[in-house]
């Protein structure tokens, strides 16, 4: 057990990868606490008294046994970063996001076993990073498509079959990781992801080489991973991605590289092994 009683000046408490089963005793009395990391333990419940931690900014509860989080936690006035990765959260529990104030900038719901994200995500207008890897998402959550300040979206290891962006616009998005899903085609995405610099499509079975041409319409693109996508050729369009610094296209059936590769003056990494 962890006993924090009497540590009233404590600002950071990290108890990671232990066998902690109970919330640290006295931790809710540490009113100066700004960062609380309890990842990799066996916590099954959180106390309502966490509402007293009004200075808390960072809360990492990843890889525990939590099936729910008290609404009072989402309502903490200074909380900006919350990680719930790897907890068995029923979908209905995520609806407490409606209490999650608009000031929050990072939310990690990876490995929570959800098939959709609640519409309340739309309320997180300050959100800049959202991770929902290793779930059962079959599409990009519609609510996410309206987060104008979102710059990083990670949805790898789901079952997403299409990039349906027509109903939204992500003007600030610079990183999209959607590896190991079920994408077979890429709709025209340049108009919706004009600021995108990092795109990970690895492990998706693209239907044909032509699908990749849509990625080459992203003029700001700097890093692209299309490893294991089944392509046989790269688009002869490297002049359209002048900022490209890294291209990974391993484990495909590439027979040659296109002539326009010479135009990739910024390219620092090229990986085509396999």
N, C-alpha and C positions, 0 to 999 in steps of 0.2 A: 504494500500500500504506500501511497505517496501522501505525506502530510505537509501542507503548506500553511498551517495555522501560525499566526503571528508574523508572517512575512509581508507586512503591510506595504513595504516600499517596492515589492517585487514588480518588475515591469515585463519580464520575459520568463516563461516557464515552458520548457521543452522536455517531454517525457515520451520518447519515441521508441518503438520496437521493443517494448518490454512485455510483461504479462499482466499489465494493469487491467483489472476488471471493474474497478469502481472509480468514479470521478475523484480526483485528488481532494482529500479532506482539507477544508479551510481555503481552497482556491477561490471560492466566491467571495471571500473576505478580502482578497487582494485587489482593492479597488483601483490601484495604479496599473494593473495588468494591461499591457498593450498587445502582447503576442502569446498565444496559447497553442502549443503543438502537442497533440495526443495521438499522433498517427501510429498505426501498427500495433494496436493493443486489442483488448477484448471488451471494450466498453459496450454495454447493451442499452444504456439509458443515460440521460443527462438531467441534472437537477434544474428545476424552474428558477432556482436562486441565481442562475447564470445571468439573469436580467440585471443583477447588481453590478456586473462588469461593464460599466458604462464607458470605460476608456478603451475597451478591447477593439483592436483594428484588424488583427489577423487570427483566424481560428482554423486550425487544421485537424480534422477528425477522420482523415483518410484511413481506410483499412481497419475498421472496427466492426462491431456487430450491431450497429445502430439500425433500427427499423423505423426510427422517427426522430425528429428534432423539435423541441418545444418552440412554439411560435415566438416566445419572448427572445429566443436567440436571434432569430431573423430581424427582430426589431431593435437590436442593440444599436444605439445612435451613431457610433463611430466605426462599426464593423464594415470593412471594405473588401476583405478577402476571406472567402469561405471555401474549404475543401471537404467534400463528402465522399470522395472517391472510394469505391470498393466497399460501400455499405449496402446491405440488402434493403433498399428503400422502396416500399410499395408506392405505386404511382400517386395514390391519393395523398401520401405524405408530402409530396412535392408541391402540393397546392398551398402550403404555408408560405410559398414564395411571395404570395400577395402581401405578406408582412415585410418582405425584404425591400428596404428602402432604395430609392433611386440612386443613392450615393455609391453603391457597391461597384467595384471595378473588376473583380475576378471571382468566377464561380466554377468549381470543378465538380461535376456530377458523373465522372467516369466510373464505369463498372458498377452502377447502381441497379442494373437490370431493368431499366425503363424502356418502354417502346415509344414514348412521346414525352415531350416537355410541356409543362402547362403553359397556357396562354399568358399567365402572369409574368413570364419572362420578359414580355414586352414592356413591362413597367420599369425594368432595370435600365433606365436611359443613360446611365453613366458607365455601363458595363463595357469593358475594353477587352476582356479575355473570357472565353467560355469554352470549357472542355467537357465533352460528353462522349468520350471514347468508350469502346467495349460495352455497348448497350445493345438495344434491339431496334434502334431507330430505322425506319424504312424511308424516311424523307427528311430533308432539312426542315426543322421546325419552323412553321410560318411566322411565329412570333419573333424568331431570331432575325428574320429578314428585314425588320424595322428598327434594328439597333444601330443608330447612325454613328455611334462612337466605337463600335466593335472593331478591333484591329486583329484579333486572333481567334480563329474558330477551329477547334479540333474535334472531329467526329469520325476518327478512324475506327476500324473494327466494329462496324455496324452492318446493316443490310440495306443501305441506301442505294436505290437503283437509278436515280436521275438527279441532276442538278436543276431543280425547278426554282429559278430566280425571278421569273417574270413578275411576280406579285410584290417584289420588294427591291430594295437598293441598299447596298452596303458600301457607302462611299469611303469609309475609313479602313476597310478590311485589307490588311497587308499579308496575312498568313492564313492559308486554308489547308488543313491536313485532313484528307478524306481517303486515306489509304485503306486497302483491304475491305472494300465494300462490294457492291454488286453493280457498279457503274459499267454500262456497255457503250454509252454514248455521252458526248458532251455537247449540250446545247450551246449556242453562241453566248459566251459569258463576258466578253470584253466590255459591253455597255454597263453591266451590273457590278463588275469587280475591277474598276478602272485603276485602283491603287494597289492591286495585288502584286506582291513581290515574291512570295513563297507559295508553291503549289505542290502538294504531295498526292499523286494519283497512284502510287505503287500498289501492286497487288489487285488491281481491278482488271477485269477481262474486257478490254475495249473491243468493240465490234469490228473495227477496221482502222487502218492507218490514218484515214481522213479525219477521224474524230479528234486526233491530236492537234489538227490545224487550229481548232478553237482556242487552245491554250497559247498558241503562237500569236494570237490576237491581243495578248496582254502586254502592252508596250512597256510596262514598268517591271515585268517579270525578271527576277534575279536568280531564283533557285527553283529547279523543276526536277521532280523524281517521277519517272514513268517506268521504273523497273517492274518486271513481271507482269506487264499489261498485255502481252501477246502481240505487240506491234512488230511489223516486218520492215518498216522504214520510218525515218523521221521526216517531218515536213521540210521541203526545201524553201524555208522561210525564215532563216536565222537573221536576216536583215530586218525582220519585224520585231525582234526582241533584242535591241541593241544593248540593254542593261544586263543580259543574262551572264551570270558569273559561274553557275554550277549546273551541270546537266547529268543526271544519273538515269541510264537506260539499260541497266543490267538485266540478264535473264530474259532476253527477248530473242527474236529471230532476225536481228539486223544483219544484212548482207553487205551493206556499204553505208557510208556517211554522205549526206547531200553536199553538193558543191558550195551552197551558201554558208556552210559552216565557217568558211574563211572570213565571213563578215562578222563573226562573233568576237569582236575585238576585246570585249570585257571578260571572256570566258577564262576562268581560272581552274575549273575542275570538270573533267569529262570522264565518265565511267560507263563503259559499254561491255563489261566482262560478261561472259556467259553467252 
